[in-house]
Amino acid sequence: MQINISTRHGQISAPTREKIHAKLEKLPRLFDRISAIDLTIDVEHRDAPAVDLQVSVKHKHELVAASRAGDLLAAVDDVTEKMEQQLRKHKEKIRDRHRAPGHRQVAIEKANEGRKDA
């Protein structure tokens, strides 16, 4: 898995970059099919930095979350929370899809019920 952190209109310090990287490394524990994580920080407005997070998932388009807050780390926390919710929802959808009977199985069961009634 590849993690890219980029900034626009400014720089962030190395310790801040390491803190952000540590937070992003925790995302694959929720969903193991993550192939890449791209975080873009726009520090044009120092009082309210914007953070965009894109996560590439195998067999799915990219998941995207964005946030703007008064503090950079608060914005990163908010955007990672949003992404965690999306990853949980996506994982639940996949799990439920595999547990539910297929449309062919439902049709067979309905046909068998019709035979039992007759």
RAKALIN-V194000 format. One line per field, one symbol per residue. phi: phi as a letter, one per 30 degrees, with the letter a starting at -180 (. if undefined). psi: psi as a letter, one per 40 degrees, with the letter a starting at -180 (. if undefined). A space follows every 50 residues. Layout:
BEGIN
phi->???
psi->???
END
This chain:
BEGIN
phi->.ccccbbbilbbddddddddddddddddddadcdcabbcccccdcddbdc bcbbbccdiaddcbbbabbdbdddddeddddededddddddddddddddd dddddddddddddddddd
psi->hhhhhiiifaiiidddddddddddeededdhefhdihhhhhhfdhdegih hhhhhhhhfiaihhiiihididdddddddddddddddddddddddddddi iiddddddddddddddd.
END
